Amino acid sequence: MKEATIRAVLIGIFVGIIFGAANAYVGLRVGMTVSASIPAAIVGMALLKLAKKGHILEGNIIQTVGSAGESLAAGVIFTLPALYVWGEDPGMLRITLISMLAGGLGVLLMVPLRDYLVRIEDQSLPFPEGRACAKVLEAGQGQAGQAKLIFIGFFVGLAYQFFINGKTLGLWPGFIAINLPFVPSAQISADLTPELLAVGFLVGPSVANAMVSGGALGWLVLIPLIAFFGSHVHTAFFPETTIPLSHMTPDEIWNKYIRYIGAGTITIGGIIALIKATPALYRSLKDSIKGIYTKSTHKNDLSLSTVLLGTIGIGITLALLPRNFIPLGFIGAILVIVFAFIFVAVSARIVGIVGSSNNPVSGMTIATLIGVTTILVASGQGGNNIRVEALIIGAIVCIAAAIAADTSQDLKTGYILGATPWKQQIGEIVGVLTSSLTIAWVLYILHASYHIGSKELPAPQANLMAVVIDGITGGNLPWVLVFIGAILATITWLLNINIMAFAIGMYLPFSLSVPIFIGGIARFLIKQQGASERQLETGTLFSSGLIAGSALCGVLIALLVFLSQFFGSVDSALITIQSAPKLDSSLFSLIVFLGLAVYLYILSKSRNNQENNH
């Protein structure tokens, strides 16, 4: 039975580019990405059915190639946009090359671990996403309803985004805000976009509640407090250097003060998550290394010589690249291989226990940055070059760990279905290479049209990486605010609240947390009706489509805005579209958004009732 057919690979590449671009947009907005394996599997099987050809192993190759784009996007957008924060242009060639080398490294370092983690540890490592994807592929041979849900969500999300985006039709406001009359400078706001509603549904009430709590603390407590006590301070107050505190707007207070508190909270949250996972991390590393030397007649992976030559080749390439392009040298290349080996082994195993959604990649990246930056500072290096070198090392490790986690889940799916491991490993590499060619363009276009680091695309993790590196290299940081954030993280941990979600909520504009909270409420209400996880799949698939459609529309709009600078016809078309009549009503915006939330609830609930009746 053929697996890696040209048809399957091409469909996988297409799906990977779509979900990679969508995840880049969503990740830069809210600091979270969503797994693409199951949506990729469903879409792939649906397209194979349309062609009246194909089988389950081809579907497995499609999701293997396709999901690589999502994981690559996550690793890239969590780190490399920090260069934009520092006012530097990462350069599309540099982003592309880093993505290719880091993604390839993640796949190669995972290869020797595959047999031990996936086959030998089959009973002790559940690999939840890998098993779920296998079930979807098995069911997909006879069901078309799952793909229909994704496609409906896709077109609803795409149309909704096109209608509300101010750079296109802008028929009604996508943003609403309400000032609280009794608390000056306090404001409840919401970006009423479908991808945020869908993210809330996917992450569930626990994460959504923590996010909105962090946002409420920042925007409804800390900002009003700073504004109240600063109302008589008629001079600029560090880190602000020009605007008097008494004249600062809530947005300016958030930008100059609350963001640093949030950064401190995220940093300590990542470190606490890493410390809590230390026993599992240690066992994962030890068992993974043991698995390399386990002799087995069942291994059907890429050869160890291929892995060694590929890894050495990547290391030498990184070392020999011009230092004004990728400033690593041999020391930096060695640090990359060492940290990547450790965290690839850890990441590949830990997702088998807790799933990809709970993989502490941010914590691993922070640990890498702290370790690498400290080593580089101790070696006597300084200046801007050390910041860029540390960031690139952290980015490569982050991307490699994210790809390794995805690879291990995909290989588990393949193991259950009887696929050939080396063909999947090649598929992962193909997915990495093709997605690397597009992710740089996506970042460049998004930055040119929306500006990465703005309220529209705050890029929380990338900003955090910049703060960590600046802090160690002696940057002029407001350490008091960072330490306040660290104390908040500790309190949050003691209260058993999801630290990272709480911290991201504080760090992001409140308008992004509110719609995510509404999505979480929708999932909570459905679960209160007694829905099982399997029954929640309806809402999950529709939400995955919403995210893909809305986010992809955002990327396409950014592309049109970018092209309008060079082509008068595109500029004229945008002006014509933007001149359409508008309904400037916040109430109408809220009604439409809540209507979508209610539809998501009813859709899932009706499917639940059908399941229960059967």
N, C-alpha and C positions, 0 to 999 in steps of 0.2 A: 504494500500500500504506500503510495507516494506521500511524502510529507512536505518537504520544502520545495514546492512547485513555484514556478515564476509567478503564477497567479496569486498564490498565498503570500509570497514575499511582497509583491507590489501592493496588494490590499493592506498588508501590515504596515508598509511604509506610509501609505496614505492615512491610515488610522492614527499612526504614531505622530505624524506631522500635525493632524487636527487636534488631538488631545494634548500634544506637547505645547502647541501655541495657546490652547485654552488654559492649560495649567500654569503657563508662564504669566498670563494675564491675571488669573485668580490669585496665584501665589504672590504676585507683586501688590495686589490689592489688600488681601487679608492675611497673608503669611501662612496660608495652608494650601495644600494641594490634595487632589482626590485620586484614588487609585483608578487606573484605566484598564486593568486586566479584564475585568468582567464586562464592562461596556465594549471593549475591543473584541472580546470573544463573541458577544452577541451580534454586534454589527458585522463581524467577519462571517459568521455562519449565515446571517441573513443575505449578505452579498453572494455567498456561494450558492445559496438556494435560488437566488434570482438567475444565476447562470446555469441552474439545473445541473451543477457539477459539484465536485468536492466532497469531502468527508471530514470526520471529526479531527483527524490529525493535521489536516490543512488548517482547520479552524484554530488548532493549538499553535501552529506556526504564526498565524495572523496575530493572535493575542501576544505571543512572545515578542515579535518584532514591534507591534504597536505599543505595548506597554513600556518599552524602552524609552520612547519619546517622552512620556509623562515623567518617568523617574529622572531622566536627564534634565528636563526642565526644572524639576524641583531642586536638584543639586546646583544648577547654574544660578537660578534667581535668588537662592538663599545666600549667595556669596558674592559673585562677580559684580552685581550692581553697586557694591560698596565703592567701586572706582568712580561711579557717577557721584556718590556722596562726597568724595574728595575732590570733585571737579575735574576728574580725568576722563578721557575717552578710552574705554576698554579696547575699542577697535574690533571690527567684525572678524578679521582674520585671527586675532588673538583669542577671542571667545570661541571661535570654531575649533581652533587647534587644541585649546585646553579641554574643550568638551570631548573631542575625539580621543585624546590621549587618556584623559581621566576615565571616561566611560569604558574604553577598551581595557584599561587596567583593572577596573572593577569586575568585568566579565572574566578576564584571565585569572585573577587571583581567586575567584570563586570556583574555578574548574576543579582543582584538586580536592576541594571540600565537598563536592556534589554527592559522591557515592555515600560518604559517611553520614552527612546531614539528611539527605533525602531518602536513602534506602535503608541503611543500617539503623538509623535513629527514627525509623518510620513510626514506631509506637509512642515514642516520647516527645516528638516534635510534631504538633498538629498542622502547622502551616495553614492557618485558617483561610487566607485568601486563595492559596493554591488549591486547596480542596474544594472551596466554593466555586472556583473557576472551572474545575474539572466537572463538577455537577452541572454547571450551566452549559458547558459544551456537550455533555451527554444528553441533557434535556433539549438542547437546541437543535438536535437532529430531527425533532418532531414538532417543535413549537415555533411559531412566528410571532406570537403576542409580545414576547419580551423585546424583540427588536422594534416592534411597532411603538412601544412605550418610549424607547430612547429617541426614535425619530420624531414622534409627536413633541416630546420635550424639547428636542433640538430646534424645531421650527418655531415653537412657541417662544423659546428663549431668544432666538435670532430676531423674530419680528418685534418682540417686546423691547429689546435693546435698541433696535432701529427706530422705533416710534418715540422713545424717550431721550435718546442721546442728543445733547444740544448741538453736536457737530453734524447731525443729520436732520431728521424731521423735528424732533423736540416737540411733539404734539402736546405733551403735558410734562410737568416737572418730574425729573427723576430724583430730586432731592427736596426734602421738606425739613423745616426747623421750627421749633416752638420755644420761645423764651419764657422761662418760669418767672412770673411776676413778683414773687416774694423773695426770690433769691437772685440778686443781680449777677450777671455774667454766667448764669447757669442756663444751659440750652440743651433740649432734647432734639436730636436731628436723626434723619434716616435717609440713606441712599436706597431708594425703593427699586432695586434691580433684581431680576430673577435669579442670577447666579448666586447672590448672597442668600436669598431664601433657600435655594437648593443646598448650599453649603451647610446652613443651619440644620436642614433635615438630615443630611448625611452624617454630620458629626454628633447629632443627638442633643438632648436637653442638658446633660451634664457639662459638656464643653461649651454649649451656647450660653448656659446660665453663668458659667465662670467668666466668659468673655464680656457679657453685658455688665456683670458686676464690676469687673476691672474698669470698663468704660465709664460706668456710673460714678465710681470712686474718683476717677480723674476729672470728668467733665461736670459732675454735679456736686462734688465736695471740694477737691483740691483746687481747681481753677477758681471757683467762687471765693474760697478762703484766701488764696493769693491776691485776688482782685480786691477783696475787702481790706486786708491788712496793708495792701500796697496803694490804696486809694489816695493816701497823703504822701506817698513817696514820689517826688517830682524829679528824680534822677534815674538814670539807667542802673539796673541792678544785675550783676554778673549772673549768667553768661551773656545777657543782652548788653550791648555797648552803646546804643544810640537812643532807643525809645524809652522814655520814663515809664516806670512800672505803672503809674497811675493812668497812663494813656494807652496801655496795651489792651488789645482786644482778646477775647477768649482764645481765638485761634493762635494769636501770637504768644500768649501764655503757655498754651499747649506745646507750641513749637520750641520755645526756649527753655521751658522748665519741666513740664510733665513728661515729655519724650525721654528725658534723661532718667527720670524716676522709673519710667517703664523699661528703659534699657537695663537699668540695674536689676529690676525684677526679673526680666527675661534671662539675664546672665546667670543669676543665682538659681533661677528655676531650672535652667539647663544643667547646671552643675549638680544640683540636688537630684535631678532625674538620673544623672550619670552615676552619682554615688549610690542611690537606691538600687540601681541596676548592676552595681559592681560585682556582687557574687555571681549573677547570671553572666556578666561580661567575662569574668575570669574563667568560669566553666566553659563558656562558649569558645573562648580563645584556646583553652587547653584541649578541649574535645575536638575543635576544628583542626588544630595542628596534628593531633593524634590521627585524625582521619586521613591526613595526607599520606601517612606511612602505612595505612591499613591496606593489606594486599587483598584483592578481590577479583574474582573472575567475572564480576558483573559490570565492571567499569567499561563504559563505551563513550568516553569523553574525548575532547581534544587531547592530544598527547602531552605528556609532561614537558617534553622538549619544546613543543610549540608554546606552552605557557612560559617556560623559562626564557626562551629566545624573545618572545613578545614583551615580557616584562623588562628584560634587560634592554631591549631596543627602545622601549618607552623611556626608561631611565636615562639612557645615553642621549636620546633626542632632547629631553628636557634639559640635560646638562649642557649640551652644545649649542642650544638656541641662543641668539644674540641677547646679551643682558639688557639691552634697551628695549627688548621685545617681551621676553619672559625671563626675568632676572633671577634665575635659580642657581646656575652653576652646579658643580658636583656635590657640594654640601647640601644644597636645596633639593637636588634630585634624590640623594640618599634619604633625606628626611621624608620626602614624598613616599618613597617605596616602603620605608619602615612604618610610618603612621598609616599608610593605606593598607598594608598587610594586616596590621593589628585590627583596624576598624572594619575592614572588609570581612575578616573572619568573625568578628563580633556581630556585625550587622546581619550577615548571612544566617547566623544561627538564632539570634534573638528574635528575628521576625517569625521564625518557626514556632516560637513560644507565644509571643504577644501580638503578632500580626504586624503588617507594614505600618498601619496607622499609629501604632504606639512605639515605633522604632525611634530611639532618642538620637536622631542624626544631628539635630542642632547642638545637643550636649557634646557629642563626639567632635563636632566641628569647633566648638568653643574650646574644648580640651586641646585639640590640635593647635589652634591659634595661640593659646596661652603657652603651650610647650614650645612651639616653633619660634614664636616671637621672643620668648625669654632666651632661648638658645642663641638666636641671631643677635640680640642685644648684648648678651654675655660675650659673644665672639668679637665685639667691638664695632659692629656695623651700626650705621645710623642714617638719618635722613629719610627722605621719602621712599628711597629704593627699598628699605627694609620693610616698610608698610606694604608695598606692592608684592614683594617676595613672600611675606608671611601670608598675605591674602590669597595669592595664587596657590601656595601649598595647601592652605585650608580648603580652597575651592576644589582642588583635585581630589583631596581626601573625601570631601563631602559628596562630590559627584560619584566617586568610586564606591563609597558606602551605600549610596542610594541605589545605584545600578546593581550592586551585589545583592541587596535585599530583594529587588525586583527579579533578578535572575534566579535566586533560590526559590521564590514562590512559583515562577514559571516552570522551573525544572521539576518541582513537586507536582504541578499539574500534569506535565508530560509523563512523569513516572507513573501516576495513577492511570493515565490513558494508554500507556505502552509506547510512548514516543521515543525517538532516538536522541540521547542527550547531546551528542556533538552537533547534530543538526540544529537543535535549539540554541546551543551556545553560539554557533555561527549566526543564527537569526538575531540573537541579542546584539552581536557586533554590528550586523547590518543595520539594525534599528538605531544603534548609537551613532553610527557614521552618518546615516541619512538625516536623522533629527539634528545632529550637530550642524549640518549645512543650513538649517532653517532657523535654529534657535537664536543665532546671532542677529539675523535679519529681524526677527520678532522683537528682540530687545531694542535694537536700534530704532525701529519704527515706533515702538511704544514710547521710547524716551523722546524722540523728535516730536511726537504728537501730544503726549500727556505730561511728559517730564517725570522720570523716575525719581522718587523722593518727595513728590508733591502730595497733597491730600488725596488726589485721585489714584495715585500709585505709590503709596508710602514705603513699600519694600521693607517691612519691619526687620526681617532677619539680616538683610544686607546692611542696614543701618546699624544693627547690633554688632555685626562683625567689625565694622569700622570703629565703633566705640571701644570694643575690646582691644583692638590693635593700637588705637590712639592712646588708650590708657596705659598700656605697657611701654610704648615707645616715648612716653613723656608728653603726650598731647595736652593741651590746656583744657582739661575736662572739668566740669563742675562736680567734683567728687562727692560733695555733700549730698547732692541730689541722687547720684548713683547709689550711695550707701543707704539713703532712705529707701530707695527701690529694693535694695538687698534685704533690708529689714522687713519690708512688706512681703517679699517672697517667703521669708522664713515664717512670718505669721500665717500666710496663706497655706504653707505646708503643714503647720501645726493644726490648722483648722480642716485639714484633709480636703482642700479645694484644689482643683486642677491648676497647678501653678502656671504652666506655660500658656494655657488659655486665658487665665486671669491677666497675666502680664501682657499678652498680645492685645487683649481688650483695652488695657490702659494705654498701651503704646499707640494704638490705631485711633483715628478719628472715631468719635462715638457713633457717627452716622453709619459706620460699617458693622458695628456690633449689633445694633438694634434689629435690622432685618434678619441677621443670622439667628438672633434670639427668637424671632417669630417663626422661623423655620424649625428651630428646636422645639417650640411649643407644639407645632403641627405633629411632629413625630411623637412627642409625649402623649398627646391626646389619642393618637392612633394606638399606641401601646397600652393606654389605659382601657381601650376597648377589648383587650385580651389578644391582640395580634401577636403572632409568633414572628421570629426573625425571618423565616421564610416568606411569611405573608407581607412583611415590610418591604420585600423585594420590589413590589410594584412602585411604591413611592421612591425607592432608591434608584430604579432605572429611569423613571421620569425625571428625577432630579439630576441624574448624570447627563441626560439629554439637555436639560435646561442650562446647566453649566457650560456644556460644550457649545451650544447654540449662542447663548448670550456672550460668552467670553470670545468666541470666534468672531462674532459680529463686532465686538469692541476692537479686536485686532484688525479686522478688515476696514473699519472706520478710520482707525489710526493710519492704515496704509493709504486710504483715499486722501486724508488730510496731508500726509507726507507727499503724495504725488501731486497734490494741488499746487505745491510750491514750484513745480517744474512744468506742469501742463495746464494751460489756460482753460482747456475744455473741461478738465476735472474740476478746476476751481469754479467755473461757471455752473457746472452741474450741482455742486455742493451749495452754492449760493441760491440756486433755484429751489433745491430741496428745503433749505433752511427758511425760505420765505413762505412756507406753508402756514396757514392759520394756526394759532396756538390756543390752547385752553389752559390759561395760567391759574390753575386751581389746585392747591395742596390737598384739599379734601378729595377731589376727584382722583388724584394720584394715589392717595391712601386707599380709597375704595377699590381701585383697580388692583393694587398690590395685594390687599387682603382677599380680593376675589380669587387671585391666583393661588394664594395660600389655602383658601377654602377648597378650591378645585383639587389641589394636591391632596388634601385631607380626604375629600369625598372619593377621589379616584382610588386611593389606597384602601379606604374603608369598604368601598363597594367590592373590591377584589377580595378583601378579607371575608366579607359575608359570603361571596361565592365559594371561597375555600371551605368555610365552615359548613355551608349547605351540602358540600360534597362529602 
